[in-house]
Amino acid sequence: MQPSKKSNSKSATRPLKILFADDEIHLQELIAAELPRMGHEVTVCGDGTEAVEALEKGVFDCLLVDLDMPGMHGIEVIETCKKIAPETEAIVLTGKGSTETAISALRLGAFDYLQKPCKLVELKALFQRVSAQRDLKRQILALKRRLDRAEGSANMIGEHRSMQRLKALIAKVAPTDSTVLIHGETGTGKELAARSVHENSLRSEKPFVAINCGALPENLIESELFGHCKGAYTGASEHRQGLFEVADSGTLFLDEIGELPKQTQASLLRVLESGEVKRVGESEPFSVDVRIVCATHRDLPKMVAEGDFREDLMYRINTFEVKLPALRDRLDDIPELARHLLVRHRPEAARIEAPFDPQAIKQLKNHSWGGNIRELANVIERAAIINDALPIVCDDLPTLSNLKLGASTDALAGKSLREIEMETIYATLDQHDGNKTAAARQLGISLKTLYNKLNADISSRAA
């Protein structure tokens, strides 16, 4: 049982390592001669037992197996292949009377089947499809790895007792299908908490789809959530899946759910109660199986009292509430958080015992972090760019405007959190000469959130 090496002739198909199993001598000789001419490497086996031994010893891209062989049947070879080497694609060769058996093989995960006698051109076309399928799988794997690197781990960083309590709650609720409401200030890591719920759930291998409800125009948000049919409104030139459909069998994360318009709140409530979605412009609903995780920094009971949020929807999404601590309430976690964030931009920091100078850590701890972890992430990213050689020192850190570095927190005594927050915002605006976009970026909040806070402050002063 020796592999025949591929020839030097060019092939339009990526070269494959193929395992061929058939008891017909003339087919063995034909395959051993012709597949290398197509550019592939082939190992020829005379029966199923020999093929299984080859699978146990080597790695193959494709298994080409006859169904009707003495001894071990082709179906048994495929079953064993899927256990030993699940990534190997299986192609079935079958006689005229064995179509039903070939279909059984497809149900076991075989890629396709060919009926004997088959032509070499049919084999060539099938190998091209196998090669394209494997290329696609490689691309998906590469994209998944890039996505994992971009998003980072869903592990919640920190050992403060508030974080230990948070991790314990997530561990309890994640394996269930209960709707979760995550409450926390802007920048505390609500999406990370939602991803942690998903990745520790029974749906972890299914899609995790996130949408910021406050970032979409009011007239498009229902189309984004529920989809639309062609012609549903001006500009709807084709059918489009909504995010509920995209997230089917997985988790849909509705960030800033407090920003949903009242009309969309009613539509969302219907979906949550019925498990059915109706695309914009269609009359017939369809079922979806989606786990809902919501997040907000708003006071939903207050919004209900003011008529801005539906009370029935609030109770529907508040099956299990998780509250995220503000960064200022767990300052002892800053060294670990800062290190974790630094490694994203400077991987060599992972190998250094102390990537931050002690004074730099003290400086970070003396800041009140109105933008929470998002603000800390921006500060660390800037420091990583400026710093030429680790460790990070005080000169690498930007001016943190809401608290003089090294100053005592006694200066904040007697002030409410809202007053401290607004002082931070106005000081940052002054620092950027009124440029709201630059100020929002430094504070680690969205431009819309900045406008909301400024408008709320103006209204409270007028009152």
C-alpha positions in Angstrom: 0.0 0.0 0.0 2.2 2.8 -1.3 1.1 6.3 -2.2 1.5 7.4 -5.7 3.2 10.9 -5.9 1.5 13.7 -7.8 3.1 14.6 -11.1 4.6 18.0 -11.9 1.8 18.9 -14.3 -0.2 22.0 -13.3 -3.7 21.6 -12.0 -6.5 24.1 -11.5 -7.4 22.2 -8.3 -5.5 22.5 -5.0 -3.5 19.2 -4.7 -5.3 16.7 -2.4 -4.2 13.7 -0.4 -6.7 11.0 -1.5 -7.3 7.6 0.0 -8.9 5.2 -2.5 -10.5 1.9 -1.3 -11.9 -0.6 -3.9 -11.4 -4.4 -4.3 -11.3 -4.2 -8.2 -7.7 -4.5 -9.4 -8.2 -2.7 -12.6 -9.8 0.3 -10.8 -6.9 0.4 -8.3 -4.4 0.5 -11.2 -6.4 3.2 -13.0 -6.8 5.4 -10.0 -3.1 5.0 -9.1 -2.1 6.2 -12.6 -4.7 8.9 -13.3 -5.0 10.8 -10.0 -1.4 11.9 -9.9 -1.8 13.2 -13.4 -4.5 15.5 -12.0 -2.0 16.7 -9.5 -3.1 14.7 -6.5 -1.3 12.2 -4.2 -3.2 8.9 -3.9 -2.9 5.9 -1.5 -4.7 2.8 -2.9 -6.2 0.2 -0.6 -7.7 -3.2 -1.6 -10.4 -3.4 1.1 -12.1 -1.5 3.9 -9.8 -2.9 6.7 -6.7 -1.7 4.9 -8.4 1.8 4.4 -9.1 2.1 8.1 -5.5 1.2 8.9 -4.3 4.0 6.5 -6.7 6.5 8.2 -5.2 5.6 11.6 -1.7 6.2 10.3 -2.0 9.2 8.0 -4.0 12.4 7.3 -6.1 12.6 4.1 -8.1 15.3 2.5 -10.5 12.9 0.8 -11.7 9.3 1.1 -12.9 7.7 -2.2 -14.5 4.4 -1.2 -16.5 1.6 -2.9 -19.6 0.6 -1.0 -19.7 -3.1 -2.0 -16.4 -4.6 -0.8 -15.8 -8.0 0.9 -15.1 -7.8 4.6 -15.7 -4.3 5.9 -18.5 -2.5 4.0 -18.0 1.0 2.6 -20.6 2.4 5.0 -18.5 1.0 8.0 -15.4 2.7 6.5 -17.2 6.0 6.3 -18.5 5.7 9.9 -15.0 4.9 11.1 -13.5 7.8 9.0 -15.9 10.3 10.6 -14.7 9.1 14.1 -11.0 9.0 13.3 -10.7 11.9 10.9 -13.9 14.0 10.8 -12.3 16.7 8.6 -11.7 14.1 5.7 -14.3 14.4 3.0 -15.8 11.0 1.9 -16.9 10.3 -1.7 -18.9 7.1 -2.3 -18.6 4.8 -5.4 -21.7 2.7 -5.9 -23.2 0.3 -8.4 -26.5 0.9 -10.2 -28.6 -0.9 -7.6 -27.1 0.7 -4.5 -28.5 4.3 -4.7 -30.4 3.9 -1.4 -27.2 2.8 0.3 -25.4 5.8 -1.2 -28.1 8.1 0.3 -27.5 6.4 3.7 -23.8 7.3 3.3 -24.7 10.9 2.6 -26.7 11.0 5.8 -23.6 9.8 7.7 -21.8 12.9 6.3 -20.4 11.7 3.0 -19.6 14.6 0.6 -21.2 13.1 -2.5 -21.5 9.8 -4.5 -20.7 8.6 -8.0 -22.3 5.7 -9.8 -20.1 3.1 -11.4 -18.8 3.1 -14.0 -17.8 6.8 -13.6 -15.7 9.0 -15.9 -12.4 10.6 -15.0 -13.9 14.0 -15.8 -16.6 13.4 -13.2 -14.0 12.5 -10.6 -12.0 15.6 -11.5 -15.0 17.9 -11.1 -15.8 16.3 -7.8 -12.2 16.8 -6.5 -12.5 20.4 -7.5 -15.6 20.8 -5.4 -13.8 19.0 -2.4 -10.8 21.4 -2.8 -13.1 24.4 -2.9 -15.0 23.2 0.2 -11.7 22.7 2.1 -10.5 26.2 1.0 -13.8 27.6 2.3 -13.4 25.8 5.6 -9.8 27.2 6.0 -11.1 30.7 5.2 -13.8 30.4 7.8 -11.3 29.1 10.4 -8.9 32.0 9.6 -11.7 34.5 9.9 -12.8 33.0 13.2 -9.3 33.3 14.6 -9.0 36.9 13.4 -12.4 37.6 15.0 -11.3 35.9 18.3 -8.1 38.1 18.3 -10.1 41.2 17.6 -12.8 40.6 20.2 -10.4 39.0 22.8 -11.5 36.5 25.3 -14.9 36.7 26.9 -13.3 36.1 30.3 -14.2 38.8 32.8 -11.0 40.4 34.2 -10.8 41.2 38.0 -10.9 39.6 41.4 -12.7 42.3 43.3 -15.6 40.8 45.3 -18.1 42.6 43.0 -16.5 40.8 40.0 -16.5 37.4 41.8 -20.2 37.9 42.5 -20.8 38.8 38.8 -18.9 35.8 37.5 -20.9 33.5 39.9 -24.2 35.0 38.6 -23.2 34.5 34.9 -22.1 30.9 35.6 -25.6 30.2 37.0 -27.7 31.9 34.4 -25.6 31.1 31.3 -26.7 27.4 30.9 -30.4 28.3 31.0 -32.5 30.0 28.3 -33.6 32.8 30.5 -33.6 36.3 29.2 -30.8 38.4 30.9 -30.8 42.1 31.5 -27.3 43.6 32.0 -27.2 46.9 33.8 -24.2 49.1 34.0 -22.7 52.5 33.3 -21.3 53.2 29.8 -18.0 51.5 29.3 -18.3 48.9 32.0 -18.2 46.0 29.6 -21.8 45.1 29.0 -21.1 43.4 25.6 -18.3 41.4 27.2 -20.7 40.2 29.9 -23.2 39.3 27.2 -20.6 37.3 25.3 -19.6 35.6 28.5 -23.2 34.5 29.0 -23.3 33.2 25.4 -20.0 31.4 25.5 -20.9 29.6 28.7 -24.3 28.6 27.4 -25.5 25.5 25.5 -25.7 27.8 22.4 -22.0 28.7 22.5 -21.4 27.0 19.1 -24.3 29.0 17.5 -24.2 32.7 16.4 -23.8 35.6 18.8 -25.3 38.7 17.2 -25.0 42.1 18.8 -26.9 45.3 17.9 -26.7 48.8 19.5 -30.4 49.9 19.6 -29.4 53.5 20.0 -27.1 53.6 16.9 -29.8 53.0 14.3 -32.2 55.4 12.7 -35.7 55.0 14.1 -37.2 54.2 10.7 -34.7 51.3 10.0 -34.5 49.6 13.4 -37.5 47.2 12.8 -36.1 46.2 9.4 -32.7 45.6 11.0 -34.2 43.4 13.8 -37.0 41.6 11.9 -35.9 41.8 8.2 -38.0 43.1 5.3 -39.3 41.8 2.0 -38.7 43.4 -1.4 -40.7 46.6 -1.9 -41.6 46.9 1.8 -40.5 50.6 1.7 -38.7 52.9 -0.6 -35.2 51.6 -1.1 -36.0 48.0 -0.1 -34.8 46.5 -3.4 -34.3 42.9 -2.2 -35.4 40.6 0.6 -33.3 40.9 3.7 -32.9 38.7 6.8 -33.3 40.4 10.2 -31.0 39.9 13.1 -33.5 37.6 14.8 -33.2 35.3 11.8 -29.4 35.6 11.7 -29.2 34.7 15.4 -31.6 31.7 15.1 -30.5 28.9 17.5 -28.0 31.4 19.1 -28.0 34.6 21.2 -29.2 38.1 20.2 -27.6 40.9 22.3 -29.7 44.1 22.3 -27.4 46.8 23.7 -28.9 50.0 25.0 -32.4 48.6 24.8 -33.6 51.7 26.6 -33.1 53.6 23.4 -35.7 51.6 21.5 -38.7 53.6 20.1 -42.1 52.8 21.7 -43.4 51.2 18.5 -40.4 48.9 18.2 -40.8 48.0 21.9 -44.3 46.7 21.1 -43.0 44.6 18.2 -40.2 43.2 20.3 -42.6 42.2 23.1 -44.7 40.3 20.6 -41.6 38.4 19.4 -40.5 37.6 22.9 -44.0 36.3 23.9 -44.7 34.3 20.7 -41.3 33.3 19.5 -42.4 34.4 16.0 -41.0 37.1 13.8 -42.8 38.9 11.0 -40.7 40.7 8.4 -41.5 44.3 7.5 -44.0 44.1 4.6 -45.0 40.5 5.2 -48.2 39.2 6.8 -47.1 35.6 7.7 -44.8 35.2 10.7 -42.2 32.5 11.2 -40.7 30.9 14.3 -37.2 31.6 15.7 -35.3 30.1 18.6 -33.2 32.9 20.0 -31.9 33.6 23.5 -32.2 37.3 24.3 -29.6 39.2 26.3 -30.3 42.9 26.8 -28.2 45.8 28.3 -28.8 49.3 29.3 -27.2 52.2 31.3 -30.7 53.7 31.8 -33.0 53.5 34.8 -35.8 51.5 33.2 -38.3 51.8 36.1 -37.9 55.6 35.9 -38.4 55.4 32.2 -41.5 53.3 32.7 -42.8 55.9 35.2 -42.2 58.7 32.7 -43.9 56.8 29.9 -40.7 56.2 27.8 -40.5 52.4 28.2 -43.2 49.7 28.3 -43.7 48.2 31.7 -44.7 44.8 30.3 -41.5 44.7 28.2 -39.4 45.7 31.2 -40.7 42.7 33.2 -40.3 40.4 30.1 -36.6 41.2 29.7 -35.8 41.4 33.4 -36.1 37.7 34.1 -32.5 37.7 35.4 -30.7 41.0 36.1 -26.9 41.3 36.2 -25.4 44.6 37.5 -21.8 45.5 36.4 -19.7 47.5 38.8 -18.2 50.8 37.8 -14.4 50.8 37.5 -14.1 53.4 40.3 -15.7 50.8 42.6 -12.9 48.2 41.9 -9.7 50.2 41.6 -7.7 47.3 42.9 -8.4 45.5 39.6 -6.7 48.2 37.5 -3.2 46.6 37.5 -4.6 43.4 36.0 -7.0 45.2 33.6 -4.2 47.5 32.4 -1.9 44.6 31.8 -4.6 42.7 29.9 -5.3 45.8 27.7 -1.7 46.5 27.1 -1.0 43.0 25.8 -3.5 43.6 23.0 -1.3 46.3 21.6 2.1 45.1 22.9 2.1 41.3 23.0 5.6 41.3 24.6 4.1 42.8 27.8 2.8 39.3 28.6 6.4 38.2 29.1 7.3 41.1 31.4 6.8 40.7 35.1 6.0 44.4 35.6 5.0 46.1 32.3 3.9 49.3 34.3 6.0 51.5 36.5 4.5 51.6 40.1 4.0 55.3 39.8 2.1 54.8 36.6 -0.2 52.3 38.3 -0.7 54.8 41.2 -1.6 57.5 38.7 -4.1 55.2 37.0 -5.7 54.4 40.4 -6.0 58.1 41.3 -8.3 58.7 38.3 -12.1 58.4 38.8 -12.8 56.8 35.4 -16.0 58.4 34.3 -15.8 56.3 31.1 -15.0 53.1 33.0 -13.0 50.4 31.2 -13.6 51.9 27.8 -11.8 55.0 28.9 -9.0 52.9 30.5 -8.6 51.0 27.2 -8.2 54.3 25.3 -5.6 55.5 27.8 -3.6 52.2 27.6 -3.8 52.2 23.8 -2.3 55.7 23.6 0.4 54.8 26.2 1.3 51.7 24.2 1.8 53.8 21.1 3.9 56.5 22.8 6.0 54.2 24.8 9.3 53.1 23.2 10.4 50.5 25.7 8.4 48.9 28.5 7.5 49.5 31.3 4.9 52.1 30.8 5.8 55.2 32.9 3.8 58.3 33.9 5.0 60.4 31.0 3.4 57.8 28.6 -0.1 58.5 30.2 -2.3 61.3 28.9 -3.6 64.0 31.2 -6.5 62.6 33.0 -8.7 65.7 33.3 -11.2 64.8 35.9 -8.7 64.3 38.7 -5.3 65.8 39.1 -2.8 63.0 38.9 -1.5 62.2 42.3 -4.0 64.3 44.0 -6.1 63.1 46.9 -9.7 61.9 46.3 -10.7 64.2 49.2 -11.4 66.8 46.6 -14.4 64.8 45.5 -15.9 64.5 49.0 -19.4 65.8 49.2 -20.2 65.7 45.5 -22.7 63.3 43.9 -21.6 60.9 41.2 -23.6 62.9 38.7 -21.8 66.1 39.6 -18.4 64.4 39.3 -19.4 63.0 35.9 -20.5 66.4 34.6 -17.4 68.1 35.8 -15.4 65.4 34.0 -17.4 66.0 30.8 -17.1 69.8 30.9 -13.4 69.6 31.7 -12.8 67.2 28.8 -14.7 69.5 26.5 -12.6 72.4 27.6 -9.4 70.4 27.0 -10.6 69.8 23.4 -11.8 73.3 22.8 -15.4 72.2 22.7 -14.9 69.4 20.1 -17.5 66.9 21.2 -16.3 64.1 19.0 -12.7 64.3 20.5 -14.2 64.6 24.0 -16.4 61.5 23.6 -13.5 59.5 22.3 -11.3 60.4 25.3 -14.1 59.8 27.8 -14.8 56.4 26.2 -18.4 57.0 25.4 -20.4 57.4 22.2 -21.1 60.8 20.7 -24.9 60.2 21.2 -24.3 59.4 24.9 -22.4 62.6 25.3 -25.2 64.7 23.8 -27.7 62.9 26.0 -25.8 63.7 29.1 -25.3 67.3 28.1 -29.0 67.7 27.3 -30.0 66.1 30.5 -27.7 68.4 32.5 -29.1 71.5 30.7 -32.7 70.3 31.5 -31.9 69.7 35.1 -30.3 73.2 35.5 -33.4 74.8 33.8 -35.7 73.0 36.2 
